[in-house]
């Protein structure tokens, strides 16, 4: 481990109810990666819920925290909660060290707003780590989303509640303003889509998850001083969000990198929506520990010597979707333009994946290796996010081979998801929240009158 102090672990505080205004970001610090401080709350001066912390250590040694803060777009829930995201913000972190192996505390610098949500915009959201490209550009995956499920519930109930008072949708998050062109027909189509999901259309994913999304990246060519937004990736039959981006040699496209070939070739392929394990696949011990609600596992078996060709490169970004698979797009110009979205054969149960290009040149993928309603899951695990696995690619992300099982638990509403991959010296690490059981009754819509 680097002996310099680092904030290695951070996350939104897990609450029984997501999106409360009291939702905060907590962090722990360590000098050696073994002894850790107790969880502390980030001093962000927030007014609404804060979401999706993304840590980045700049080449000059400065540590930055990227996150989003809600200030509009309430869900019609009881208690009142925010929809994910809002404005994208960045703050510099300075760690004060003491005599022990545990730094004393973090000092938070001036908060900078990179993208501010206006009343006619969907919330801005982030989830995965920033990429520093070979040309020096900083590239942060982001997207905008609005979850129509709650709006449709209000429409279906005539926007009446048990006290008989009619409540309008929040004026600072108005779908009519967001989607003024053909809005009525559009909402009707979403309502039909929601009903199709409720009727068991397996291709649609979560039954209560009707979203409009627009995915892209924020790019800075001056080490975070200024930022520009590029990319407006949408799909007619699915939301696309939580992109994970890497830089690979352009030769990857020459080896068959089309969306319909990105997957498990040579690694057992697909078996009922899973990337299976075949003969000769990488296996080995898993080492690691657990602290503060985050589980970390290192994977020394993923490392080997590989010469990486120099020359032209492109960006590869994979996305969570509601179509049962990860989607992909590539950029030839460091994120300024993006190819149309394509399906991959990598399964996805409508949850975040993460991808990392190692120093060896291999690409590692951490993902939930099943579809949302896969026949491979037991009947009582229909709402699960499980089979958290690792796969590795030796051809720049064109094909993947299964390597490691982190958690295969199948229980009612069991969730182990949202992995993040890191490489520290000669070890790669997978960090993910401790598994939990989803309580779908923790948040309820206002009851019918």
C-alpha positions in Angstrom: 0.0 0.0 0.0 1.1 3.6 -0.6 2.3 5.0 2.8 0.7 8.3 2.0 -2.7 8.9 3.7 -5.6 8.0 1.5 -9.4 7.9 1.9 -9.9 4.4 0.6 -13.4 3.7 1.6 -16.5 6.0 1.3 -20.2 5.5 0.7 -23.6 6.9 1.1 -24.9 5.9 4.5 -27.2 2.9 4.1 -30.6 3.9 5.5 -33.8 1.9 5.9 -35.3 4.4 3.5 -33.4 5.6 0.5 -33.5 9.3 -0.5 -34.3 11.0 2.8 -32.9 14.5 3.2 -30.8 13.2 6.1 -28.9 10.8 3.8 -25.2 11.6 4.2 -21.8 10.4 2.8 -19.5 8.7 5.3 -15.9 7.8 5.0 -13.0 6.0 6.8 -9.3 6.7 6.6 -6.2 4.6 6.9 -2.4 4.9 6.4 -1.8 1.1 5.9 -5.1 -0.3 4.7 -5.3 -2.5 7.9 -6.2 -0.1 10.8 -9.1 2.2 10.0 -10.8 5.1 11.6 -14.4 4.9 12.7 -16.9 6.0 10.0 -17.1 9.8 9.9 -19.6 12.1 8.1 -18.4 14.2 5.2 -18.8 17.9 5.9 -20.6 18.9 2.7 -23.1 21.5 4.1 -25.9 19.7 2.3 -29.5 20.7 2.1 -30.9 17.6 0.4 -29.9 13.9 0.1 -26.4 13.2 -1.2 -25.6 10.3 -3.4 -23.0 8.1 -5.2 -19.6 9.2 -3.9 -16.8 8.7 -6.4 -13.2 9.2 -5.0 -10.3 10.1 -7.3 -6.6 10.6 -6.5 -5.2 13.1 -9.0 -1.6 12.8 -10.4 -0.5 15.7 -8.1 -1.6 13.6 -5.0 -4.8 15.6 -4.3 -7.8 13.6 -3.4 -11.2 14.6 -4.9 -14.7 13.5 -4.0 -17.4 13.6 -6.7 -21.0 13.2 -5.7 -24.5 14.4 -6.4 -26.9 16.4 -4.2 -30.7 16.5 -4.5 -32.7 19.7 -4.3 -35.8 18.8 -6.3 -37.6 15.8 -7.7 -39.4 14.4 -4.8 -41.0 10.9 -4.9 -44.7 10.8 -3.8 -43.6 8.6 -0.8 -44.3 8.6 2.9 -41.9 9.7 4.3 -40.9 12.2 1.6 -37.8 11.1 -0.4 -35.8 12.4 -3.2 -35.2 10.7 -6.6 -31.5 9.7 -7.1 -29.2 12.5 -8.2 -29.5 16.2 -8.6 -26.5 18.5 -9.2 -23.0 17.0 -9.7 -20.4 18.4 -7.3 -16.7 18.1 -6.6 -14.7 18.8 -3.4 -11.0 18.5 -2.6 -10.1 16.5 0.5 -7.0 17.0 2.7 -6.1 14.3 5.3 -4.6 15.4 8.6 -2.3 12.8 10.0 -1.5 11.9 13.5 1.1 9.7 15.2 -0.9 6.5 14.7 -1.6 4.5 11.6 -5.1 6.1 11.5 -5.2 9.7 10.1 -7.0 12.2 12.4 -9.6 13.5 10.0 -10.4 14.9 6.6 -10.6 18.6 5.8 -13.1 19.5 3.1 -12.3 22.2 0.6 -14.5 24.5 -1.4 -17.4 22.7 -3.1 -17.6 23.1 -6.9 -20.7 22.5 -8.9 -19.9 20.7 -12.2 -23.5 20.4 -13.4 -26.5 22.1 -11.7 -29.9 20.6 -12.2 -32.5 23.2 -13.4 -36.2 22.9 -13.0 -36.6 21.7 -16.6 -33.8 19.0 -16.4 -33.8 15.5 -15.1 -31.5 14.9 -12.2 -27.8 14.4 -13.0 -26.4 11.1 -11.6 -23.0 9.4 -11.2 -21.9 6.0 -10.0 -18.6 4.7 -11.4 -15.1 5.9 -11.1 -13.3 8.6 -13.2 -10.9 7.6 -16.0 -7.7 9.5 -16.7 -7.1 9.0 -20.4 -3.8 8.7 -22.1 -4.1 12.3 -23.4 -4.5 13.6 -19.9 -8.3 14.1 -20.1 -10.5 13.3 -17.1 -13.6 11.4 -18.1 -16.4 10.9 -15.6 -19.4 8.7 -16.6 -22.8 10.3 -15.8 -26.4 10.2 -16.9 -29.7 11.8 -16.3 -32.8 10.0 -15.2 -36.4 10.4 -14.2 -38.4 7.5 -12.8 -41.9 7.7 -14.2 -43.3 4.9 -11.9 -44.1 7.4 -9.2 -45.7 9.9 -11.7 -47.9 7.2 -13.2 -49.0 6.1 -9.7 -50.1 9.7 -9.1 -51.9 9.8 -12.4 -53.7 6.5 -11.7 -54.9 7.8 -8.4 -56.0 11.2 -9.7 -53.4 12.8 -7.6 -55.6 12.5 -4.5 -54.5 11.3 -1.1 -56.0 10.1 2.1 -56.5 13.7 3.4 -58.5 14.6 0.3 -55.9 17.3 -0.7 -54.8 17.3 -4.3 -51.0 17.7 -4.6 -49.3 18.8 -7.8 -46.0 17.3 -8.9 -43.1 19.3 -7.6 -42.7 22.4 -9.8 -38.9 22.0 -9.8 -39.1 18.6 -11.4 -41.9 18.8 -13.9 -42.2 16.0 -16.5 -44.3 18.3 -18.7 -41.5 20.8 -18.9 -38.9 18.0 -19.4 -40.8 16.2 -22.1 -43.1 18.9 -23.6 -43.0 17.5 -27.2 -45.7 14.8 -27.4 -45.6 14.4 -23.6 -49.1 12.9 -23.3 -48.5 10.1 -25.8 -45.1 9.5 -24.3 -46.4 9.0 -20.8 -49.2 6.8 -22.2 -46.5 4.6 -23.8 -44.6 4.4 -20.5 -47.8 3.5 -18.7 -48.4 0.7 -21.1 -44.7 -0.4 -20.7 -45.2 -0.4 -16.9 -48.3 -2.6 -17.2 -46.4 -5.0 -19.5 -43.7 -5.4 -16.8 -46.4 -6.0 -14.2 -47.8 -8.7 -16.4 -44.5 -10.5 -16.4 -42.7 -9.4 -19.5 -39.2 -10.8 -18.6 -37.4 -8.6 -21.1 -38.3 -5.5 -19.2 -36.6 -6.2 -15.9 -37.8 -4.6 -12.6 -41.6 -4.3 -12.6 -41.6 -0.8 -11.0 -38.6 0.6 -12.9 -39.9 2.8 -15.7 -37.2 5.4 -16.4 -36.2 7.9 -19.0 -32.4 8.1 -19.2 -29.8 10.0 -21.2 -26.2 8.8 -20.7 -22.9 10.4 -21.4 -19.7 11.7 -19.8 -18.2 14.8 -18.3 -14.8 15.6 -19.7 -12.1 17.9 -18.3 -8.9 18.7 -20.2 -7.5 20.9 -17.5 -7.3 18.5 -14.5 -10.8 19.3 -13.2 -10.8 23.1 -13.5 -13.5 23.1 -16.2 -15.9 20.4 -17.4 -17.8 19.8 -20.6 -20.8 17.4 -21.2 -20.7 15.0 -24.2 -22.9 12.2 -25.3 -26.7 11.7 -25.3 -27.0 7.9 -25.4 -30.5 6.6 -25.3 -32.3 3.3 -26.1 -35.9 2.9 -27.4 -36.6 -0.1 -25.2 -34.4 0.3 -22.2 -32.9 2.7 -19.8 -29.1 2.9 -19.8 -27.2 4.1 -16.8 -24.2 3.6 -14.4 -21.7 3.5 -17.2 -18.2 2.1 -16.6 -15.5 3.3 -18.9 -11.9 2.2 -19.8 -9.4 3.0 -22.6 -8.3 0.2 -24.9 -6.2 -0.1 -28.1 -8.2 0.5 -31.2 -7.1 -2.9 -32.4 -9.8 -4.3 -30.1 -12.4 -3.2 -32.7 -10.5 -5.1 -35.4 -10.9 -8.4 -33.5 -14.6 -8.4 -33.7 -15.7 -5.9 -31.0 -19.3 -5.5 -32.1 -21.9 -5.6 -29.5 -23.2 -9.1 -30.4 -19.8 -10.6 -29.8 -18.8 -8.9 -26.5 -19.2 -11.7 -23.9 -18.0 -15.0 -22.8 -16.3 -16.6 -25.9 -13.7 -19.0 -24.8 -14.9 -18.9 -21.2 -17.9 -21.2 -21.3 -20.1 -18.8 -23.1 -23.7 -18.2 -21.9 -25.7 -20.8 -19.9 -29.3 -19.7 -19.3 -28.2 -16.1 -19.0 -25.0 -16.7 -17.1 -21.4 -16.5 -18.2 -20.3 -20.1 -17.4 -16.9 -21.5 -16.5 -15.1 -23.8 -18.9 -11.9 -25.8 -18.8 -8.6 -24.0 -18.3 -10.3 -20.9 -16.7 -8.4 -18.8 -14.1 -9.2 -19.9 -10.6 -7.4 -19.4 -7.3 -7.5 -18.1 -3.8 -9.4 -15.0 -2.8 -7.9 -12.8 0.0 -9.3 -9.8 1.7 -11.1 -8.4 4.7 -14.2 -6.3 5.7 -14.6 -3.0 7.3 -17.4 -0.4 7.9 -20.0 -2.0 5.8 -17.7 -2.5 2.8 -16.3 -5.9 1.8 -13.0 -6.0 -0.1 -11.4 -8.9 -1.8 -8.0 -8.9 -3.6 -7.4 -11.1 -6.6 -3.7 -11.6 -7.2 -4.5 -14.5 -9.6 -5.7 -11.9 -12.2 -2.3 -10.5 -12.8 0.1 -11.7 -15.5 2.6 -10.2 -17.9 1.2 -8.9 -21.1 2.6 -6.4 -23.6 0.1 -3.7 -24.5 0.4 -2.4 -28.0 0.9 1.4 -28.3 -0.8 3.7 -30.7 -4.4 4.8 -31.3 -6.9 4.0 -28.6 -10.7 4.3 -28.0 -12.9 4.4 -25.0 -15.2 1.4 -24.2 -18.2 2.0 -21.9 -20.6 -0.6 -20.6 -24.0 0.2 -19.2 -26.6 -1.2 -16.9 -29.9 -1.8 -18.7 -33.4 -3.2 -18.3 -33.0 -5.5 -21.2 -31.3 -8.3 -19.4 -27.8 -7.6 -20.7 -25.0 -5.0 -20.4 -25.0 -2.5 -23.3 -21.9 -0.9 -24.8 -20.7 2.2 -26.7 -17.3 3.3 -27.9 -15.6 6.6 -28.4 -12.7 7.3 -30.8 -12.0 10.8 -29.5 -11.8 10.7 -25.7 -15.5 10.9 -25.1 -16.5 13.7 -27.5 -18.6 11.4 -29.7 -20.0 7.9 -29.0 -21.2 5.1 -31.2 -24.9 4.0 -31.0 -25.7 1.6 -28.1 -25.3 -2.1 -28.8 -26.4 -5.1 -26.8 -23.7 -7.5 -25.4 -24.2 -11.1 -24.4 -23.1 -10.3 -20.8 -26.1 -10.7 -18.5 -27.3 -7.9 -16.3 -30.1 -7.9 -13.8 -30.6 -4.2 -14.0 -27.7 -3.3 -11.7 -24.3 -1.6 -11.8 -21.2 -3.4 -13.1 -17.6 -2.1 -13.0 -14.7 -2.6 -15.4 -11.0 -1.9 -14.9 -8.0 -2.2 -17.3 -5.1 -3.5 -15.3 -1.4 -2.5 -15.8 -0.9 -5.9 -17.4 -3.4 -4.9 -20.1 -6.1 -7.4 -19.0 -9.6 -6.0 -18.5 -11.5 -7.2 -15.4 -15.3 -7.0 -15.1 -17.2 -7.3 -11.8 -20.9 -8.0 -12.4 -24.0 -9.8 -11.3 -23.9 -12.9 -13.6 -27.6 -13.4 -14.2 -30.6 -11.8 -15.8 -33.4 -10.1 -13.7 -35.7 -13.1 -14.0 -33.4 -15.9 -15.0 -34.7 -19.5 -14.9 -31.4 -20.4 -13.3 -32.5 -18.6 -10.1 -34.6 -20.3 -7.5 -38.3 -19.2 -7.4 -37.8 -17.4 -4.1 -35.0 -15.3 -5.5 -36.8 -13.5 -8.2 -36.0 -10.0 -6.8 -32.4 -11.0 -6.1 -29.2 -9.4 -7.2 -26.7 -12.2 -6.7 -24.1 -14.3 -8.4 -21.5 -11.5 -8.0 -18.7 -12.7 -10.2 -15.5 -11.6 -11.9 -14.5 -12.1 -15.5 -11.3 -11.3 -17.3 -10.5 -10.3 -20.9 -7.1 -10.6 -22.7 -8.3 -9.0 -25.9 -9.2 -5.5 -24.7 -12.7 -6.2 -23.6 -13.8 -8.0 -26.7 -14.5 -11.3 -25.0 -14.5 -12.3 -21.3 -13.7 -15.5 -19.4 -15.2 -16.2 -16.1 -12.7 -16.3 -13.2 -14.1 -15.8 -9.7 -17.3 -16.3 -7.7 -17.6 -13.7 -4.9 -21.2 -14.5 -3.7 -23.8 -17.0 -5.1 -26.4 -16.8 -2.3 -30.0 -17.3 -3.5 -32.5 -16.2 -0.9 -35.6 -14.1 -1.0 -34.8 -10.4 -1.8 -31.1 -11.1 -1.3 -28.8 -8.4 -2.7 -25.1 -8.3 -3.2 -24.3 -5.8 -5.8 -22.6 -2.5 -6.8 -19.0 -3.6 -7.1 -16.0 -1.3 -7.5 -12.7 -2.5 -8.9 -9.3 -1.0 -7.8 -5.7 -1.9 -8.6 -3.1 -1.1 -5.9 0.5 -2.0 -6.7 0.4 -5.7 -7.7 -3.1 -6.5 -6.4 -6.6 -5.8 -7.7 -9.4 -5.4 -5.2 -13.2 -5.7 -5.5 -15.1 -3.6 -3.0 -18.9 -4.0 -2.6 -21.5 -3.3 0.1 -22.2 -6.0 2.6 -25.1 -8.2 1.3 -28.5 -7.3 2.6 -32.1 -8.3 2.3 -34.4 -5.9 0.4 -37.4 -4.7 2.3 -39.9 -3.6 -0.4 -42.3 -2.3 2.3 -39.8 0.2 3.8 -41.1 3.0 1.5 -44.8 3.2 0.5 -46.6 5.5 -1.8 -49.3 7.7 -0.2 -52.2 5.4 0.3 -55.4 5.6 -1.7 -58.1 7.8 -0.3 
